[in-house]
Every structure is written in C-alpha cells, then in structure tokens.
Amino acid sequence: MHIQARRELLAIFLADTTAARARLADGKEVPGQLGTLVAATDADGRPLPDNVVAENLLGFMFAGHDTTSTSLTQLLAVLQEHPAVVDKLRAEQAALVAKHGPGVSGAMLREMVYADAVVK
C-alpha cells in the first residue's frame, strides 16, 4: 500500500478510536470491530493503545477485503453455471424492490431468504 495512503487511513482510524473511547466514557455503546478493540485490554488489564487499535483496524480492513473479493469471485463463477439460480435471485430481488422501493433497508435484507441461502 502506498505509504501516504496508509498514513491517511491510520489518521482516520486514530480519530475514530478517540471518538469511540469518548462514547464509551459517556456510557454509550460502540458497535462493531472498533467497539471490540477499544473495550479490549492487554494481559495486565490496560486498554490497548490507540495506535494498536488503529493498526488492527487497518489489518481487518484489508484482510476482509481480500477474503470478501475472493468469495464473491467464486460465487459469481458458480452462478454462471446455474442460470436457474440467477433467475430465482433476480425474481426475489424484483419482488423486494417492488415492495420496498429501490433502496436497500434492514427489512429488505431480512427478506432476502433465497439470496442469503445462495451466499451461504
């Protein structure tokens, strides 16, 4: 990764870490991986340093990107061999768009039963 881009991402993650710690101090929840990392402690019970949290977030971002892109590529390769499955996926999506509109919502995602099964 380009050094400048890495620095910029780390600066963003450090700012996010600071904001997350403030939310925790206010008794608010911090969801996701960031919340897990800022709540974590080392073997001596001390919070992880901000730079460690930021570096971990950077690692998760790129590790997640690689595994996600590989999985999606494999899924698309399999789907091209099963046009009936693609047709059923399209029908499910068309019905959901007709019901909920073109934007994706939590309700719509919960109703993507067939798509969920295909991805899993």
Residue frames as a rotation matrix with the C-alpha (Angstrom) as fourth column:
MET 1
0.591 0.806 0.000 0.00
0.806 -0.591 0.000 0.00
0.000 0.000 -1.000 0.00
HIS 2
0.084 -0.512 0.855 1.22
0.366 -0.782 -0.504 3.48
0.927 0.355 0.121 -0.73
ILE 3
-0.598 -0.449 -0.664 2.82
0.755 -0.039 -0.654 4.96
0.268 -0.893 0.362 2.40
GLN 4
-0.943 0.257 0.211 0.83
-0.287 -0.949 -0.128 8.22
0.167 -0.182 0.969 2.24
ALA 5
-0.072 0.965 -0.251 -2.49
-0.470 0.189 0.862 6.36
0.880 0.180 0.440 1.87
ARG 6
-0.022 -0.009 -1.000 -1.57
0.650 0.760 -0.021 4.17
0.760 -0.650 -0.011 4.84
ARG 7
-0.896 -0.358 -0.262 -0.79
0.434 -0.582 -0.688 7.24
0.094 -0.730 0.677 6.94
GLU 8
-0.686 0.696 0.212 -4.09
-0.596 -0.705 0.384 8.85
0.417 0.137 0.899 5.98
LEU 9
0.156 0.755 -0.637 -6.06
-0.090 0.653 0.752 5.72
0.984 -0.060 0.170 6.87
LEU 10
-0.306 -0.341 -0.889 -4.26
0.815 0.389 -0.430 5.41
0.492 -0.856 0.158 10.19
ALA 11
-0.992 -0.028 0.126 -5.06
-0.028 -0.907 -0.420 9.06
0.126 -0.420 0.899 10.97
ILE 12
-0.226 0.974 -0.025 -8.75
-0.641 -0.129 0.756 8.38
0.733 0.187 0.654 10.28
PHE 13
0.236 0.302 -0.924 -8.69
0.322 0.873 0.368 5.25
0.917 -0.384 0.109 12.44
LEU 14
-0.712 -0.522 -0.470 -6.92
0.630 -0.178 -0.756 7.12
0.311 -0.834 0.455 15.26
ALA 15
-0.816 0.489 0.308 -9.62
-0.516 -0.857 -0.005 9.81
0.261 -0.163 0.951 15.18
ASP 16
0.121 0.881 -0.457 -12.30
-0.419 0.463 0.781 7.11
0.900 0.097 0.425 15.18
THR 17
-0.145 -0.272 -0.951 -10.59
0.649 0.699 -0.299 5.44
0.746 -0.661 0.075 18.14
THR 18
-0.974 -0.225 -0.010 -10.53
0.167 -0.696 -0.699 8.70
0.150 -0.682 0.715 20.11
ALA 19
-0.455 0.880 0.137 -14.22
-0.774 -0.467 0.429 9.29
0.441 0.089 0.893 19.36
ALA 20
0.181 0.511 -0.840 -15.08
-0.039 0.858 0.513 5.70
0.983 -0.060 0.175 20.32
ARG 21
-0.560 -0.440 -0.702 -13.28
0.676 0.247 -0.694 6.00
0.479 -0.863 0.159 23.65
ALA 22
-0.937 0.273 0.219 -15.25
-0.337 -0.871 -0.358 9.20
0.093 -0.409 0.908 24.36
ARG 23
-0.055 0.959 -0.278 -18.50
-0.654 0.175 0.735 7.40
0.754 0.223 0.618 23.57
LEU 24
0.012 -0.008 -1.000 -17.57
0.463 0.886 -0.001 4.58
0.886 -0.463 0.014 25.94
ALA 25
-0.881 -0.404 -0.246 -16.67
0.409 -0.390 -0.825 7.10
0.237 -0.827 0.509 28.65
ASP 26
-0.685 0.707 0.178 -20.16
-0.713 -0.700 0.039 8.60
0.152 -0.100 0.983 28.20
GLY 27
-0.504 0.467 0.727 -21.67
-0.291 0.700 -0.652 5.15
-0.813 -0.540 -0.217 28.74
LYS 28
0.443 0.651 -0.617 -22.64
-0.800 -0.024 -0.599 4.76
-0.404 0.759 0.510 25.09
GLU 29
0.525 -0.187 0.830 -22.22
0.263 0.964 0.050 1.63
-0.809 0.192 0.555 23.02
VAL 30
-0.052 -0.563 -0.825 -19.60
-0.883 -0.359 0.301 1.44
-0.466 0.744 -0.479 20.29
PRO 31
0.775 0.476 0.416 -20.67
-0.270 0.844 -0.464 -1.28
-0.572 0.248 0.782 17.85
GLY 32
0.917 -0.293 -0.270 -18.56
-0.179 0.301 -0.937 -3.43
0.356 0.907 0.224 15.58
GLN 33
0.437 -0.846 -0.306 -14.88
0.728 0.532 -0.432 -4.21
0.529 -0.034 0.848 15.49
LEU 34
-0.259 -0.523 0.812 -13.94
-0.055 -0.831 -0.553 -0.74
0.964 -0.188 0.186 16.71
GLY 35
0.464 0.533 0.707 -16.05
-0.739 -0.208 0.641 -1.23
0.489 -0.820 0.297 19.83
THR 36
0.942 -0.150 -0.301 -14.46
0.243 0.922 0.301 -4.59
0.233 -0.356 0.905 20.48
LEU 37
0.113 -0.991 0.067 -10.96
0.690 0.030 -0.723 -3.18
0.714 0.128 0.688 20.15
VAL 38
-0.261 -0.243 0.934 -11.44
-0.332 -0.886 -0.323 -0.08
0.907 -0.394 0.151 22.29
ALA 39
0.653 0.538 0.533 -13.03
-0.695 0.147 0.704 -2.20
0.300 -0.830 0.470 25.03
ALA 40
0.724 -0.416 -0.550 -10.22
0.333 0.909 -0.249 -4.78
0.604 -0.003 0.797 24.90
THR 41
0.741 -0.556 0.376 -7.43
-0.651 -0.460 0.603 -4.88
-0.162 -0.692 -0.703 27.45
ASP 42
0.021 -0.818 -0.574 -3.96
-0.619 0.441 -0.651 -6.38
0.785 0.369 -0.497 27.47
ALA 43
0.008 -0.076 -0.997 -2.77
0.414 0.908 -0.066 -9.11
0.910 -0.412 0.039 29.84
ASP 44
-0.829 -0.375 -0.414 -2.32
0.530 -0.294 -0.795 -6.51
0.177 -0.879 0.442 32.61
GLY 45
-0.013 0.948 -0.318 -5.84
0.942 -0.095 -0.321 -5.12
-0.334 -0.303 -0.892 32.19
ARG 46
-0.434 -0.192 -0.880 -4.76
0.020 -0.979 0.204 -1.92
-0.901 0.071 0.429 30.42
PRO 47
0.718 0.690 -0.096 -6.68
-0.043 -0.094 -0.995 -0.68
-0.695 0.718 -0.038 27.36
LEU 48
0.211 -0.621 0.755 -4.98
0.941 0.338 0.015 -1.28
-0.264 0.707 0.656 24.04
PRO 49
-0.474 -0.434 -0.766 -3.04
0.223 -0.901 0.372 1.81
-0.852 0.005 0.524 22.89
ASP 50
0.441 0.724 -0.531 -4.76
-0.293 -0.443 -0.847 3.87
-0.848 0.530 0.017 20.19
ASN 51
-0.118 -0.548 -0.828 -2.06
-0.976 -0.088 0.198 3.09
-0.181 0.832 -0.525 17.62
VAL 52
-0.924 -0.166 0.344 -2.57
-0.156 0.986 0.058 -0.65
-0.349 0.000 -0.937 18.21
VAL 53
-0.028 0.986 0.166 -6.32
0.255 0.168 -0.952 -0.27
-0.967 0.015 -0.256 17.72
ALA 54
0.438 0.178 -0.881 -5.74
-0.654 -0.609 -0.449 1.72
-0.616 0.773 -0.150 14.51
GLU 55
-0.560 -0.724 -0.402 -3.24
-0.819 0.410 0.403 -0.82
-0.127 0.555 -0.822 13.14
ASN 56
-0.755 0.353 0.552 -5.67
0.182 0.923 -0.340 -3.66
-0.630 -0.156 -0.761 13.88
LEU 57
0.315 0.914 -0.256 -8.49
-0.017 -0.264 -0.964 -1.84
-0.949 0.308 -0.068 12.08
LEU 58
0.124 -0.371 -0.920 -6.24
-0.940 -0.342 0.011 -1.36
-0.318 0.864 -0.391 9.06
GLY 59
-0.867 -0.491 0.083 -5.36
-0.457 0.851 0.258 -5.05
-0.198 0.185 -0.963 9.08
PHE 60
-0.396 0.807 0.439 -9.00
0.318 0.569 -0.758 -6.12
-0.861 -0.160 -0.482 9.38
MET 61
0.366 0.562 -0.742 -9.99
-0.466 -0.579 -0.669 -3.80
-0.806 0.590 0.050 6.55
PHE 62
-0.111 -0.485 -0.867 -7.53
-0.994 0.047 0.101 -5.30
-0.008 0.873 -0.487 4.09
ALA 63
-0.943 -0.156 0.293 -7.91
-0.187 0.979 -0.082 -8.89
-0.274 -0.132 -0.953 5.28
GLY 64
-0.158 0.973 0.167 -11.68
0.165 0.193 -0.967 -8.53
-0.974 -0.125 -0.191 4.98
HIS 65
0.285 0.212 -0.935 -11.35
-0.783 -0.511 -0.355 -7.02
-0.553 0.833 0.020 1.52
ASP 66
-0.609 -0.629 -0.484 -9.26
-0.792 0.512 0.332 -9.92
0.038 0.586 -0.810 0.25
THR 67
-0.897 0.282 0.341 -11.48
0.164 0.927 -0.336 -12.69
-0.411 -0.246 -0.878 1.61
THR 68
0.054 0.969 -0.241 -14.66
-0.017 -0.241 -0.970 -10.91
-0.998 0.057 0.004 0.53
SER 69
0.140 -0.026 -0.990 -13.45
-0.919 -0.374 -0.121 -10.30
-0.367 0.927 -0.076 -3.01
THR 70
-0.857 -0.473 -0.206 -12.27
-0.515 0.813 0.272 -13.91
0.038 0.339 -0.940 -3.33
SER 71
-0.658 0.676 0.333 -15.59
0.286 0.633 -0.719 -15.26
-0.697 -0.378 -0.610 -2.05
LEU 72
0.256 0.788 -0.561 -17.61
-0.311 -0.482 -0.819 -13.03
-0.916 0.384 0.121 -4.38
THR 73
-0.256 -0.431 -0.865 -15.48
-0.959 0.003 0.283 -14.05
-0.119 0.902 -0.415 -7.35
GLN 74
-0.990 -0.105 0.094 -16.05
-0.103 0.994 0.028 -17.72
-0.096 0.018 -0.995 -6.58
LEU 75
-0.297 0.953 0.055 -19.79
0.214 0.123 -0.969 -17.13
-0.930 -0.276 -0.241 -6.10
LEU 76
0.244 0.370 -0.896 -20.06
-0.718 -0.552 -0.423 -15.40
-0.652 0.747 0.131 -9.49
ALA 77
-0.649 -0.541 -0.534 -18.15
-0.759 0.510 0.406 -18.23
0.053 0.669 -0.742 -11.16
VAL 78
-0.888 0.376 0.265 -20.57
0.264 0.889 -0.375 -20.79
-0.376 -0.263 -0.889 -9.72
LEU 79
-0.068 0.937 -0.342 -23.64
-0.023 -0.344 -0.939 -18.70
-0.997 -0.056 0.045 -10.55
GLN 80
-0.209 -0.031 -0.978 -22.72
-0.914 -0.348 0.206 -18.50
-0.347 0.937 0.044 -14.23
GLU 81
-0.924 -0.164 -0.346 -23.09
-0.284 0.900 0.332 -22.28
0.257 0.405 -0.878 -14.36
HIS 82
-0.645 0.733 -0.213 -26.56
0.739 0.528 -0.420 -22.19
-0.195 -0.428 -0.882 -12.77
PRO 83
-0.885 0.272 0.378 -28.84
-0.020 -0.833 0.553 -19.81
0.465 0.482 0.743 -14.70
ALA 84
0.074 0.960 -0.268 -31.96
0.436 0.211 0.875 -21.07
0.897 -0.181 -0.403 -12.90
VAL 85
0.024 -0.155 -0.988 -30.48
0.993 -0.115 0.042 -19.91
-0.120 -0.981 0.151 -9.60
VAL 86
-0.918 -0.383 -0.106 -29.70
0.358 -0.913 0.197 -16.50
-0.172 0.143 0.975 -11.11
ASP 87
-0.524 0.802 0.286 -33.27
0.084 -0.286 0.955 -16.25
0.848 0.524 0.083 -12.41
LYS 88
0.317 0.657 -0.684 -34.64
0.759 0.257 0.599 -17.04
0.569 -0.709 -0.417 -8.95
LEU 89
-0.381 -0.539 -0.751 -32.32
0.854 -0.517 -0.063 -14.46
-0.355 -0.665 0.657 -7.37
ARG 90
-0.966 0.027 0.256 -33.49
0.117 -0.840 0.530 -11.82
0.229 0.542 0.808 -9.85
ALA 91
-0.121 0.992 -0.020 -37.13
0.296 0.055 0.953 -12.66
0.947 0.109 -0.301 -9.17
GLU 92
0.200 0.145 -0.969 -36.60
0.975 0.069 0.212 -12.36
0.098 -0.987 -0.128 -5.42
GLN 93
-0.691 -0.557 -0.461 -34.85
0.603 -0.796 0.058 -9.01
-0.399 -0.238 0.885 -5.82
ALA 94
-0.796 0.459 0.395 -37.51
0.087 -0.559 0.824 -7.66
0.599 0.690 0.405 -8.21
ALA 95
0.192 0.907 -0.375 -40.25
0.592 0.197 0.781 -8.59
0.782 -0.372 -0.499 -5.74
LEU 96
0.043 -0.249 -0.968 -38.38
0.970 -0.223 0.100 -6.90
-0.241 -0.942 0.232 -2.89
VAL 97
-0.934 -0.357 -0.018 -37.79
0.334 -0.890 0.309 -3.72
-0.127 0.283 0.951 -4.90
ALA 98
-0.430 0.859 0.278 -41.48
0.183 -0.219 0.958 -3.66
0.884 0.463 -0.063 -5.81
LYS 99
0.390 0.605 -0.694 -42.37
0.763 0.210 0.611 -4.00
0.515 -0.768 -0.380 -2.13
HIS 100
0.350 -0.361 -0.864 -39.74
0.809 -0.348 0.473 -1.74
-0.472 -0.865 0.170 -0.51
GLY 101
0.949 -0.122 -0.290 -38.51
-0.240 -0.876 -0.419 0.55
-0.203 0.467 -0.861 -3.27
PRO 102
0.727 -0.664 -0.178 -35.04
0.028 0.287 -0.957 0.68
0.686 0.691 0.228 -4.83
GLY 103
0.027 -0.757 0.653 -33.05
-0.840 -0.371 -0.396 1.48
0.542 -0.538 -0.645 -1.67
VAL 104
-0.152 -0.154 -0.976 -31.69
0.263 0.946 -0.190 -1.33
0.953 -0.285 -0.103 0.48
SER 105
0.142 0.261 0.955 -33.02
-0.838 -0.481 0.257 -1.44
0.527 -0.837 0.150 4.04
GLY 106
-0.756 -0.379 0.533 -32.68
-0.638 0.610 -0.470 -3.75
-0.147 -0.695 -0.703 7.01
ALA 107
0.114 0.893 0.436 -36.19
-0.514 0.428 -0.743 -5.02
-0.850 -0.140 0.508 6.36
MET 108
0.680 0.103 -0.726 -35.32
-0.727 0.220 -0.650 -5.80
0.093 0.970 0.224 2.77
LEU 109
-0.348 -0.905 -0.247 -32.14
-0.806 0.423 -0.415 -7.62
0.480 0.055 -0.876 3.78
ARG 110
-0.597 0.171 0.784 -34.07
-0.566 0.602 -0.563 -9.77
-0.568 -0.780 -0.262 6.26
GLU 111
0.478 0.867 0.142 -36.44
-0.431 0.372 -0.822 -10.79
-0.766 0.332 0.551 3.48
MET 112
0.239 -0.479 -0.845 -33.64
-0.940 0.106 -0.326 -11.89
0.246 0.871 -0.424 1.11
VAL 113
0.512 0.056 0.857 -34.08
-0.538 0.798 0.270 -15.51
-0.669 -0.600 0.439 2.12
TYR 114
0.933 -0.141 0.330 -33.02
0.330 0.701 -0.632 -17.05
-0.142 0.699 0.701 -1.19
ALA 115
0.595 -0.755 0.275 -30.08
-0.254 -0.502 -0.827 -14.67
0.762 0.422 -0.491 -1.68
ASP 116
0.291 -0.459 0.840 -28.92
-0.954 -0.078 0.288 -15.40
-0.067 -0.885 -0.460 1.86
ALA 117
0.693 0.021 0.721 -29.04
-0.136 0.985 0.103 -19.15
-0.708 -0.170 0.686 1.18
VAL 118
0.908 -0.371 0.197 -27.11
0.287 0.206 -0.935 -18.76
0.306 0.906 0.293 -2.08
VAL 119
0.415 -0.785 0.460 -24.37
-0.611 -0.615 -0.498 -16.70
0.674 -0.074 -0.735 -0.45
LYS 120
0.242 -0.299 0.923 -24.03
-0.882 0.328 0.338 -19.10
-0.403 -0.896 -0.184 2.46
